[in-house]
Amino acid sequence: MADLSTVVRFTIAEDPPARLDKALARDVPEAATLSRSRIAKLLAEGAVRVDGAVATDAKAAIAEGARIEITVPQAAESHIGAQEIPLDVVWEDHDLIVIDKPAGMVVHPAPGSPDGTLVNALIHHCGEDLSGVGGAKRPGIVHRIDKDTSGLLVVAKTDRAHQGLALQFEKHSAERHYLALCHGVPDPNDPRLRGVKGASFETGSVLRIQTLLGRHRTDRQRQAVSFDQGRHAVTRAKLVEAFAASALVECRLETGRTHQIRVHMSHVGHALIGDPVYGGRRKMSEKTHSAKAVALAAGFGRQALHAASLGFTHPATGEKLRFESPLPADMAELLAALRG
């Protein structure tokens, strides 16, 4: 069988980083579309040569002028099967696709959800137009939203788009706004809220929540707020509409950690309506809301969270793109009842 691998050759430029992996990521030609994670895998596989010698130590020192050869194998077919599942496509071109995901759909196969996912649907929809940036031909998932969160996400179809989008999410230049219905009203005049560690208010009465987030110590399926270990996480929440004991808020992500909005809103005492994991046992009262609103909230089968807008720079054309998604029917019905 013919060897269909590609050899990428380049020279380390002046003043290289101290570590080999960082120097490779900095100097590899853009046309090679090799991400840092892909370079790390190729290093571990012995696919990198420095001045003719195989190099596998990512932390090794590297000198200016060193000659690099990286042997990149052809992307393999994905082990994930194609499934004909309807998709709400908001935008699509050669490089990327924007999807309005319904609540209940898992983004990527995982234990417990081996198929029926967005990726299965995209493999069927895109055919051969898939990214191979991770070593296998599949949709380039650069960000995710929870199974029971609805709304917009962008997926790369080419290696170039995958890297360009991933960089925007890493640098927090991509715009992501969510709409959520929460218990209580996040009021800047609430002394309780001002006393919550990690919570503060910015200009315009925007609630800023900054903590570390990591796995819960006893429940590995949950995330937990911490101030001594975990990953840096920042959420901003702005009150859009207040009701007697609930609110519609707009949440903006500065970072994109697992369950971030849900955990942060729960941390400040404003858990999302319907959240089965972080909502506790909070219930609405007919003293503050209509009977219909109380019944809808009690029966709401998911966290009331919707990825309502998404903006980024097209990684191939440089065009500024921004998309909006209306509230899904279940949230719209609950919001109308709260207003009533």
KAQUIMO-V284837 format. One record per run of one state. SS is the DSSP state (~ for helix, > for strand, _ for the rest). FROM is the first residue (numbers start at 0). TO is the last residue. Records with the same first field share a line. If there is no record, write none. Layout:
SS: FROM-TO / FROM-TO
//
This chain:
_: 0-4 / 11-18 / 27-28 / 32-34 / 44-46 / 50-51 / 54-65 / 72-74 / 77-87 / 92-94 / 101-108 / 110-111 / 113-116 / 126-129 / 131-134 / 138-138 / 141-148 / 156-157 / 170-173 / 183-189 / 194-197 / 202-204 / 215-221 / 226-229 / 242-244 / 253-258 / 267-270 / 272-289 / 298-303 / 313-318 / 324-327 / 339-339
>: 5-10 / 47-49 / 52-53 / 66-71 / 75-76 / 88-91 / 95-100 / 109-109 / 112-112 / 130-130 / 135-137 / 139-140 / 149-155 / 174-182 / 198-201 / 205-214 / 222-225 / 230-241 / 245-252 / 271-271 / 304-312 / 319-323
~: 19-26 / 29-31 / 35-43 / 117-125 / 158-169 / 190-193 / 259-266 / 290-297 / 328-338
//
